[in-house]
Amino acid sequence: MNVNYADKPWLRHYDEGVPHEVEIPEYPLHEFLRKSASSFPEQTAMIFRGSRINYRQLDELTDALANGLAAGGFQKGDRAVIYMPNIPQFVISYFGIMKAGGIVIATNPLYSERELEHQLADCGAETVFVMTLFYDRLKNVQKRGATNVKRVVVTNVKEYFPPHLKLLFTLAKEKKDGHRIQKDAEDVWFQDFLAAGRQSPAANVEVNGDDLALLQYTGGTTGVAKGAIGHHRNLVANTLMLKAWFPGLEASKEIILTALPLYHSYGMNTTMNLAVAMAGTMIMIVNPRDLKDLLGSINKYRPTLFPGLPALYIAINNHPDVIAGKYVLGSIRACISGSAPLLLDTKMRFEELTGGKLVEGYGLTEAHVATHANPVHGQNKPGIGLPLPGIEAKIVDPEDGERIVPMGELGELVIKGPCIMTGYWQMPTETANALRDGWLYTGDVARMDEEGYFYIEDRKKDMIIASGFNVYPREVEEVLASHPDVLEVAVAGIPDEKRGETVKAWVVRKPDSTLTEQELIEWSKERLAKFKYPRLVEFRDQLPRTTVGKVLKRELVKESP
């Protein structure tokens, strides 16, 4: 086999056993589930609060959901929204929708009504699977009439609890609320929907790699969320690329700590899809900030893989009970860190605690998801590592977008591969800007060294990464600018010990306004997701600008205490 090391120097530094290319089959993503259920029917697929679901049961549950959808008139190509956190119902809904030939839209439960309404209206979905905690918010949006939502399937977090925990949860909830959760008569409970599906004819929808599987929404510098189109082939490809990057993984033997949110492409692929592809076990973590639950789950279930965020690894490194040796972390063999830079000190400390390997990676929603990672066993460098098998990458002149810059110089990172989206949903102009001749223009300023290792020198212009979430300042600015007392506003990220970065707003008030920092923060909480609203507001008489009127955000950040 002839290998072009000149154009792809990174291939020399792959771990032994990692292929240069990955063969991508033409079957749909849910074929992974069918194969795992066939080969390992009794293998545990999910552990949730001590309750277990095996692959035979998961396959049957997803069949029932698909049958229920088809019986209700759901057709191939229809969109369906999943509006819930990491619970078994998410996984059941995800693969069930795909088995029915549908397109999944996984929605962030932290979205405000405004954000939810935009996404529902944009994707045109008629079906939503929602957890009770977010039911009222969804109904408020539905009743405004700006969306096509007609079918709402409602589920409760306790449905897959073990019996004793389910009883305790129900009693505690009733004592707190004084009543059981109510739903509108036209909506249906999740378990009733599955029961009807079991009695319905099989969906029997033909789906292949060319069919659409996912609209994964991502923010934009314009403040408008865009749906990155994912075909089954894209998702299958990235799942197999990730699997190939970890040589030595064993079918039915791996246990993945599923602490990353499944509604985000990072958690979706590196935990759920990877686990299903190799009949692995997912340890479902609803709230990764509950370190007692997370560490207790590691201690009890002994995960082998732990994809996560730097902030999460830092929290574990510094937890007093971890320092005191009260938890056994030695089962963890490999972790890939994403969403923010991984500091060397964090990596070394975590590896010391676990004896496993923690490597930094890189990806985008538009690539579904991972494109680069440091080798698990080979040399790690303080950057995003090497392109994964099947990924082409280059650094181009950001001015013309074509000329490859000399080795080591800064430019824009552009990538190509089988996992790259085919465009943004119903946004041809944005698609043309992002995709050119099959290359995805990331907008990230990067460089490549002589060994093929890549380094991100600046994230997408102005983007804030707060606790692993992407926050686009323009969207926050537009919301704050709509306040009647705000004359001008600029938003940027400033360093924060706990969140990595946090959102800060610099505001010029209208004359005679008495608006306070806390008033504006509280006002923004009602209109923005929890991770987006500004934690800090600084009032100024004027904002610094360039000679052409552009606000100098870097100067504001530099001057910020």
C-alpha positions as CSV (number, residue, x, y, z in Angstrom):
1,M,0.0,0.0,0.0
2,N,1.4,3.3,-1.1
3,V,1.1,6.0,1.6
4,N,1.4,9.7,0.9
5,Y,3.3,10.8,3.9
6,A,4.2,14.1,2.3
7,D,0.6,15.3,2.1
8,K,-0.5,13.4,5.2
9,P,2.5,13.4,7.6
10,W,0.1,12.5,10.5
11,L,-0.2,9.0,9.2
12,R,3.3,8.2,10.5
13,H,2.2,8.9,14.0
14,Y,-0.9,6.8,14.3
15,D,-0.9,4.2,17.1
16,E,-0.3,0.7,16.1
17,G,-3.5,-1.0,14.9
18,V,-5.2,2.3,13.8
19,P,-6.0,2.1,10.1
20,H,-5.3,4.9,7.7
21,E,-8.8,4.6,6.3
22,V,-12.1,3.2,7.6
23,E,-14.4,1.3,5.3
24,I,-17.9,2.8,5.5
25,P,-20.8,0.4,5.0
26,E,-24.0,1.6,3.3
27,Y,-26.3,0.6,6.1
28,P,-28.1,3.1,8.4
29,L,-27.0,4.0,11.9
30,H,-29.6,1.9,13.6
31,E,-28.1,-1.2,12.0
32,F,-25.5,-1.0,14.7
33,L,-28.3,-1.7,17.2
34,R,-29.7,-4.6,15.2
35,K,-26.3,-6.2,15.0
36,S,-25.5,-5.8,18.7
37,A,-29.0,-7.1,19.7
38,S,-28.5,-10.1,17.4
39,S,-24.9,-10.9,18.6
40,F,-25.2,-9.9,22.3
41,P,-28.9,-9.9,23.2
42,E,-28.4,-10.2,26.9
43,Q,-25.6,-7.7,27.1
44,T,-26.5,-4.6,29.1
45,A,-27.0,-1.6,26.9
46,M,-27.9,1.0,29.6
47,I,-27.6,1.3,33.3
48,F,-29.8,4.1,34.7
49,R,-30.1,4.6,38.5
50,G,-29.4,0.9,39.0
51,S,-31.9,-0.3,36.4
52,R,-30.6,-2.2,33.4
53,I,-31.9,-2.6,29.8
54,N,-30.2,-5.1,27.6
55,Y,-29.7,-5.0,23.8
56,R,-32.6,-7.4,23.1
57,Q,-34.9,-5.1,25.1
58,L,-33.6,-1.9,23.6
59,D,-34.1,-3.3,20.1
60,E,-37.6,-4.3,20.9
61,L,-38.4,-0.9,22.5
62,T,-37.1,1.0,19.5
63,D,-39.1,-1.3,17.2
64,A,-42.3,-0.5,19.2
65,L,-41.6,3.2,19.0
66,A,-41.0,3.0,15.2
67,N,-44.2,1.0,14.7
68,G,-46.2,3.5,16.8
69,L,-44.9,6.3,14.7
70,A,-45.7,4.6,11.4
71,A,-49.2,3.6,12.6
72,G,-49.9,7.3,13.4
73,G,-49.0,8.4,9.8
74,F,-45.3,9.2,10.4
75,Q,-43.5,8.8,7.0
76,K,-40.0,8.5,5.8
77,G,-38.3,11.9,5.9
78,D,-40.6,13.3,8.6
79,R,-38.8,15.1,11.5
80,A,-39.2,14.3,15.2
81,V,-37.8,16.2,18.1
82,I,-36.3,14.7,21.3
83,Y,-36.5,17.1,24.2
84,M,-35.0,15.5,27.2
85,P,-31.7,14.9,29.0
86,N,-29.7,11.6,29.4
87,I,-32.4,9.1,30.2
88,P,-33.2,5.8,28.5
89,Q,-36.1,7.3,26.7
90,F,-33.7,9.5,24.7
91,V,-31.9,6.4,23.3
92,I,-35.2,4.6,22.7
93,S,-36.6,7.7,20.9
94,Y,-33.5,8.3,18.9
95,F,-33.2,4.9,17.3
96,G,-36.9,4.4,17.1
97,I,-37.3,7.6,15.0
98,M,-34.6,6.4,12.7
99,K,-36.1,3.0,12.3
100,A,-39.3,4.7,11.2
101,G,-37.3,6.5,8.5
102,G,-37.4,9.8,10.4
103,I,-35.0,12.6,11.0
104,V,-34.0,13.2,14.6
105,I,-33.7,16.7,16.1
106,A,-32.1,16.6,19.5
107,T,-33.0,19.7,21.4
108,N,-31.1,21.2,24.3
109,P,-33.4,21.1,27.4
110,L,-31.9,24.4,28.6
111,Y,-33.4,26.3,25.7
112,S,-35.7,29.2,26.5
113,E,-39.2,29.3,24.9
114,R,-37.8,31.7,22.3
115,E,-35.0,29.4,21.3
116,L,-37.2,26.3,21.3
117,E,-39.8,28.0,19.1
118,H,-37.2,29.0,16.5
119,Q,-35.9,25.4,16.3
120,L,-39.3,23.8,16.1
121,A,-40.5,26.2,13.4
122,D,-37.3,25.9,11.4
123,C,-37.2,22.1,11.3
124,G,-41.0,21.8,10.8
125,A,-41.3,18.8,13.1
126,E,-44.8,17.6,13.9
127,T,-43.7,15.1,16.6
128,V,-42.0,15.8,19.9
129,F,-40.9,13.4,22.6
130,V,-40.6,15.4,25.8
131,M,-39.8,14.8,29.4
132,T,-42.4,16.1,31.9
133,L,-40.0,18.7,33.3
134,F,-40.1,20.6,30.0
135,Y,-43.7,19.8,29.0
136,D,-45.2,23.2,30.0
137,R,-42.5,25.1,28.1
138,L,-43.2,23.0,25.0
139,K,-47.0,23.5,25.3
140,N,-46.6,27.3,25.7
141,V,-44.7,27.3,22.4
142,Q,-47.1,25.0,20.7
143,K,-50.1,27.0,21.7
144,R,-48.7,30.2,20.1
145,G,-49.2,28.5,16.7
146,A,-45.8,29.3,15.1
147,T,-44.8,25.6,14.8
148,N,-46.2,22.5,13.2
149,V,-46.2,20.4,16.4
150,K,-49.2,18.1,16.5
151,R,-48.1,14.9,18.2
152,V,-46.6,15.2,21.7
153,V,-45.4,12.1,23.6
154,V,-44.7,12.7,27.3
155,T,-42.3,10.7,29.5
156,N,-41.3,10.9,33.1
157,V,-37.7,10.5,34.4
158,K,-38.8,7.7,36.8
159,E,-40.2,5.3,34.1
160,Y,-37.0,3.3,33.9
161,F,-36.1,3.6,37.6
162,P,-35.9,0.3,39.6
163,P,-39.2,-0.3,41.4
164,H,-38.1,0.9,44.9
165,L,-36.6,4.1,43.6
166,K,-39.6,4.7,41.4
167,L,-41.9,4.5,44.4
168,L,-39.7,6.8,46.5
169,F,-39.5,9.4,43.6
170,T,-43.3,9.3,43.1
171,L,-44.1,9.9,46.8
172,A,-41.6,12.7,47.1
173,K,-42.9,14.4,43.9
174,E,-46.5,14.2,45.1
175,K,-45.6,15.5,48.5
176,K,-43.8,18.4,46.9
177,D,-46.3,19.3,44.2
178,G,-49.5,18.1,45.8
179,H,-50.7,16.4,42.6
180,R,-49.6,14.2,39.8
181,I,-48.3,15.7,36.6
182,Q,-51.1,16.5,34.2
183,K,-51.0,16.5,30.4
184,D,-53.4,17.7,27.8
185,A,-55.9,15.1,26.6
186,E,-54.6,15.1,23.0
187,D,-51.1,14.2,24.1
188,V,-50.0,10.6,24.9
189,W,-47.8,9.0,27.6
190,F,-44.6,7.4,26.4
191,Q,-45.4,4.0,27.8
192,D,-48.9,4.0,26.3
193,F,-47.3,5.0,22.9
194,L,-44.9,2.0,23.2
195,A,-47.7,-0.4,24.2
196,A,-49.7,0.7,21.1
197,G,-46.6,0.3,19.0
198,R,-46.2,-3.3,20.2
199,Q,-49.7,-4.1,18.8
200,S,-49.1,-2.3,15.5
201,P,-47.7,-3.6,12.2
202,A,-44.0,-3.5,11.8
203,A,-42.8,-0.2,10.3
204,N,-40.6,-1.9,7.7
205,V,-39.1,1.3,6.3
206,E,-36.1,0.9,3.9
207,V,-33.3,3.2,5.1
208,N,-29.8,3.4,3.7
209,G,-26.6,5.5,4.1
210,D,-27.9,8.2,1.7
211,D,-31.0,9.0,3.8
212,L,-31.2,11.9,6.2
213,A,-30.8,10.9,9.8
214,L,-30.2,14.0,11.8
215,L,-30.6,17.8,12.0
216,Q,-28.2,18.9,14.6
217,Y,-28.6,22.5,15.5
218,T,-25.6,24.7,16.1
219,G,-25.3,28.4,16.8
220,G,-24.0,30.9,14.3
221,T,-22.2,34.2,14.4
222,T,-25.5,35.8,13.1
223,G,-27.3,34.5,16.2
224,V,-29.5,32.2,14.2
225,A,-29.3,28.5,15.0
226,K,-28.6,26.4,11.9
227,G,-29.5,22.7,11.4
228,A,-26.4,20.7,10.3
229,I,-27.7,18.0,8.0
230,G,-26.4,14.5,8.9
231,H,-27.0,11.5,6.6
232,H,-26.8,8.0,8.0
233,R,-23.5,7.6,6.3
234,N,-22.0,10.6,8.1
235,L,-23.0,9.2,11.5
236,V,-21.9,5.7,10.7
237,A,-18.6,7.0,9.5
238,N,-17.7,9.1,12.5
239,T,-18.7,6.3,14.8
240,L,-16.4,3.8,13.1
241,M,-13.6,6.5,12.9
242,L,-13.9,6.9,16.7
243,K,-13.9,3.2,17.3
244,A,-10.8,2.8,15.1
245,W,-8.9,5.4,17.1
246,F,-9.0,3.3,20.2
247,P,-7.2,0.1,19.3
248,G,-8.0,-2.8,21.6
249,L,-11.7,-2.1,22.2
250,E,-13.6,-5.3,22.6
251,A,-17.2,-5.9,21.5
252,S,-19.6,-6.3,24.5
253,K,-16.7,-5.6,27.0
254,E,-16.6,-1.8,27.1
255,I,-18.5,0.4,29.6
256,I,-18.9,4.0,28.7
257,L,-19.6,6.7,31.3
258,T,-22.3,8.7,29.5
259,A,-21.9,12.0,31.2
260,L,-21.9,14.2,28.1
261,P,-25.3,15.4,27.0
262,L,-26.8,13.1,24.3
263,Y,-28.6,16.1,22.7
264,H,-25.2,17.4,21.7
265,S,-23.3,15.8,18.8
266,Y,-20.2,15.2,21.0
267,G,-22.1,13.1,23.5
268,M,-24.3,11.6,20.9
269,N,-21.4,10.1,18.9
270,T,-18.6,9.5,21.4
271,T,-20.9,7.8,24.0
272,M,-24.2,6.6,22.6
273,N,-23.5,5.7,19.0
274,L,-20.0,4.3,19.9
275,A,-21.4,2.2,22.7
276,V,-24.2,0.8,20.5
277,A,-21.8,0.0,17.6
278,M,-19.7,-2.3,19.9
279,A,-22.5,-3.6,22.2
280,G,-21.0,-1.6,25.0
281,T,-22.8,-0.5,28.2
282,M,-23.8,3.1,28.8
283,I,-23.8,4.4,32.4
284,M,-26.4,7.1,32.0
285,I,-25.6,10.3,34.0
286,V,-28.4,12.8,34.0
287,N,-26.5,15.6,35.6
288,P,-22.7,15.5,35.3
289,R,-22.4,18.4,37.8
290,D,-23.7,16.0,40.5
291,L,-20.2,14.7,41.2
292,K,-21.4,12.5,44.0
293,D,-23.6,10.6,41.6
294,L,-20.9,10.6,38.8
295,L,-18.1,9.4,41.1
296,G,-20.3,6.9,42.7
297,S,-21.2,5.5,39.3
298,I,-17.5,5.2,38.4
299,N,-16.9,3.4,41.7
300,K,-19.8,1.0,41.3
301,Y,-19.9,0.2,37.6
302,R,-16.2,0.5,36.6
303,P,-16.4,2.3,33.2
304,T,-13.5,1.7,30.8
305,L,-14.1,4.8,28.6
306,F,-15.0,8.3,29.7
307,P,-15.4,11.0,27.0
308,G,-15.7,14.4,28.7
309,L,-14.9,18.1,29.1
310,P,-11.8,19.6,30.7
311,A,-14.0,21.3,33.3
312,L,-15.3,17.8,34.4
313,Y,-11.8,16.3,34.6
314,I,-10.7,19.3,36.6
315,A,-13.6,18.9,39.0
316,I,-12.7,15.2,39.6
317,N,-9.0,16.0,40.0
318,N,-9.8,18.5,42.8
319,H,-12.7,16.7,44.5
320,P,-11.7,16.1,48.2
321,D,-13.0,12.6,48.2
322,V,-11.0,11.7,45.2
323,I,-7.9,13.2,46.8
324,A,-8.6,11.2,49.9
325,G,-8.8,8.0,47.8
326,K,-12.4,7.2,48.6
327,Y,-13.2,6.3,45.0
328,V,-11.7,3.6,42.7
329,L,-11.0,5.2,39.3
330,G,-8.6,2.6,38.0
331,S,-11.1,1.0,35.6
332,I,-10.8,4.0,33.2
333,R,-8.5,3.1,30.3
334,A,-9.1,5.9,27.8
335,C,-10.8,9.3,27.7
336,I,-11.1,11.8,24.9
337,S,-11.5,15.5,25.9
338,G,-13.3,18.0,23.8
339,S,-15.1,21.4,23.6
340,A,-12.3,23.3,25.2
341,P,-8.4,23.2,25.5
342,L,-7.1,20.5,27.7
343,L,-4.4,21.8,30.0
344,L,-1.3,19.6,30.5
345,D,-1.6,19.7,34.3
346,T,-5.2,18.5,34.0
347,K,-4.2,15.6,31.7
348,M,-1.3,14.5,33.9
349,R,-3.2,14.6,37.1
350,F,-6.2,12.7,35.8
351,E,-3.9,10.1,34.3
352,E,-2.1,9.8,37.6
353,L,-5.4,9.2,39.4
354,T,-6.8,6.7,36.9
355,G,-3.8,5.0,35.3
356,G,-5.7,5.5,32.0
357,K,-5.0,7.8,29.0
358,L,-6.6,11.2,28.6
359,V,-6.2,12.8,25.1
360,E,-7.4,16.0,23.6
361,G,-9.6,15.9,20.6
362,Y,-11.4,18.3,18.3
363,G,-14.6,18.3,16.3
364,L,-17.6,20.3,15.1
365,T,-21.3,19.7,14.9
366,E,-20.9,20.1,11.1
367,A,-18.6,17.1,11.1
368,H,-20.8,14.8,13.3
369,V,-18.5,15.2,15.4
370,A,-14.8,14.3,15.9
371,T,-12.1,15.0,13.3
372,H,-8.9,15.2,15.3
373,A,-7.4,13.6,18.4
374,N,-4.1,12.9,20.0
375,P,-3.0,9.3,19.9
376,V,-4.1,7.2,22.8
377,H,-0.7,5.5,23.2
378,G,1.6,7.6,21.1
379,Q,3.1,11.1,21.5
380,N,0.7,13.7,22.7
381,K,1.2,17.4,22.0
382,P,-0.6,20.3,23.5
383,G,-3.0,20.7,20.7
384,I,-5.9,18.9,19.0
385,G,-3.6,16.1,17.7
386,L,-3.9,14.2,14.4
387,P,-6.7,13.9,11.8
388,L,-8.8,10.7,12.4
389,P,-8.7,7.9,9.7
390,G,-10.4,9.2,6.6
391,I,-10.1,12.9,7.4
392,E,-8.2,15.2,5.2
393,A,-7.1,18.5,6.7
394,K,-5.1,21.5,5.6
395,I,-4.4,25.1,6.7
396,V,-5.3,27.7,4.1
397,D,-4.9,31.4,3.7
398,P,-8.0,32.9,5.3
399,E,-8.1,35.7,2.7
400,D,-8.4,33.6,-0.4
401,G,-9.5,30.3,1.2
402,E,-7.4,28.2,-1.2
403,R,-3.6,28.7,-0.9
404,I,-2.1,26.3,1.6
405,V,0.1,28.3,4.0
406,P,3.7,27.2,4.7
407,M,4.2,24.6,7.5
408,G,3.8,26.1,10.9
409,E,2.1,29.3,9.8
410,L,-1.4,30.4,10.9
411,G,-4.4,30.1,8.6
412,E,-7.9,28.7,8.6
413,L,-8.4,25.0,9.3
414,V,-10.4,23.2,6.5
415,I,-11.4,19.6,6.6
416,K,-12.9,16.9,4.3
417,G,-14.1,13.4,5.1
418,P,-17.1,11.0,5.1
419,C,-18.5,12.5,8.3
420,I,-18.9,16.1,7.0
421,M,-22.4,17.5,6.8
422,T,-23.9,18.1,3.4
423,G,-25.2,21.5,4.4
424,Y,-27.4,23.5,6.7
425,W,-31.1,22.9,6.6
426,Q,-32.8,25.3,4.3
427,M,-29.9,27.8,4.4
428,P,-28.2,27.8,1.0
429,T,-26.1,30.9,1.5
430,E,-24.7,29.7,4.8
431,T,-24.1,26.3,3.3
432,A,-22.1,27.8,0.4
433,N,-20.0,29.8,2.8
434,A,-19.2,26.8,4.9
435,L,-18.7,24.1,2.2
436,R,-16.6,24.6,-0.8
437,D,-15.7,21.7,-3.1
438,G,-16.4,19.3,-0.3
439,W,-14.2,21.1,2.2
440,L,-15.6,22.3,5.4
441,Y,-14.3,25.8,6.4
442,T,-14.2,25.7,10.2
443,G,-13.5,29.4,10.8
444,D,-10.8,28.3,13.3
445,V,-7.4,29.8,13.2
446,A,-4.9,26.9,13.3
447,R,-1.4,25.6,12.3
448,M,0.1,22.3,11.5
449,D,3.6,21.2,12.5
450,E,6.0,19.1,10.4
451,E,4.7,15.8,12.0
452,G,1.1,16.5,11.1
453,Y,-0.1,17.6,14.6
454,F,-2.6,20.4,14.5
455,Y,-3.1,23.3,16.9
456,I,-6.0,25.7,17.3
457,E,-4.7,29.2,18.1
458,D,-8.0,30.9,18.2
459,R,-11.5,29.5,18.3
460,K,-14.1,30.7,16.0
461,K,-14.1,34.5,16.0
462,D,-15.9,35.8,19.1
463,M,-17.3,32.4,20.2
464,I,-17.4,31.8,24.0
465,I,-17.0,28.3,25.4
466,A,-18.7,28.3,28.8
467,S,-18.7,25.0,30.7
468,G,-18.3,23.2,27.4
469,F,-21.2,25.0,25.8
470,N,-20.8,27.2,22.7
471,V,-22.2,30.7,23.2
472,Y,-22.3,33.1,20.3
473,P,-22.1,36.7,21.4
474,R,-24.2,38.1,18.6
475,E,-27.3,36.2,19.9
476,V,-26.8,37.4,23.4
477,E,-26.2,40.9,22.2
478,E,-29.5,40.9,20.2
479,V,-31.4,39.8,23.2
480,L,-29.9,42.4,25.5
481,A,-30.3,45.1,22.9
482,S,-34.0,44.5,22.9
483,H,-34.2,45.7,26.5
484,P,-35.9,49.2,26.5
485,D,-33.2,50.7,28.6
486,V,-30.2,49.4,26.6
487,L,-28.6,51.8,24.1
488,E,-25.6,49.7,23.0
489,V,-24.2,46.4,24.1
490,A,-21.1,44.2,23.4
491,V,-20.7,40.7,24.7
492,A,-17.5,38.6,25.0
493,G,-16.0,35.8,27.0
494,I,-13.7,36.4,29.9
495,P,-11.6,33.8,31.8
496,D,-13.4,31.9,34.6
497,E,-11.9,29.4,36.9
498,K,-15.0,27.2,37.0
499,R,-16.6,27.6,33.6
500,G,-13.4,28.1,31.5
501,E,-15.0,31.2,30.1
502,T,-18.0,33.1,31.2
503,V,-20.3,35.6,29.4
504,K,-19.8,39.3,30.1
505,A,-21.8,42.2,28.7
506,W,-20.6,45.8,28.4
507,V,-23.7,48.0,28.2
508,V,-24.4,51.7,27.5
509,R,-27.7,52.7,29.1
510,K,-30.2,55.0,27.5
511,P,-30.2,58.6,29.0
512,D,-31.8,58.8,32.5
513,S,-32.0,55.0,32.8
514,T,-31.5,53.5,36.3
515,L,-31.1,49.9,35.0
516,T,-28.9,47.9,37.3
517,E,-26.7,44.9,36.6
518,Q,-28.9,42.5,38.5
519,E,-32.0,43.7,36.8
520,L,-30.5,43.1,33.3
521,I,-29.2,39.7,34.3
522,E,-32.6,38.6,35.6
523,W,-34.3,39.9,32.5
524,S,-31.9,38.0,30.3
525,K,-32.5,34.7,32.2
526,E,-36.1,34.7,30.9
527,R,-34.9,34.9,27.3
528,L,-31.7,32.9,27.1
529,A,-30.6,29.4,28.0
530,K,-29.0,29.0,31.4
531,F,-25.5,28.7,29.9
532,K,-25.9,31.8,27.7
533,Y,-27.1,34.6,29.9
534,P,-24.4,37.1,31.1
535,R,-23.0,36.5,34.5
536,L,-21.4,39.9,34.6
537,V,-22.6,43.3,33.3
538,E,-20.4,46.4,33.2
539,F,-22.0,49.8,32.4
540,R,-20.0,52.2,30.3
541,D,-20.6,55.7,28.9
542,Q,-19.4,54.5,25.5
543,L,-17.8,51.4,23.9
544,P,-14.3,51.6,22.4
545,R,-14.4,51.3,18.6
546,T,-12.1,51.2,15.6
547,T,-12.0,54.0,13.0
548,V,-14.7,52.2,11.0
549,G,-17.0,51.9,14.0
550,K,-16.4,48.3,15.0
551,V,-16.4,47.6,18.8
552,L,-13.0,46.6,20.2
553,K,-14.0,43.6,22.2
554,R,-10.5,42.5,22.8
555,E,-9.8,45.8,24.5
556,L,-12.9,45.4,26.7
557,V,-11.7,41.9,27.7
558,K,-8.2,43.2,28.4
559,E,-9.5,45.9,30.6
560,S,-11.9,43.6,32.5
561,P,-10.7,42.8,36.1
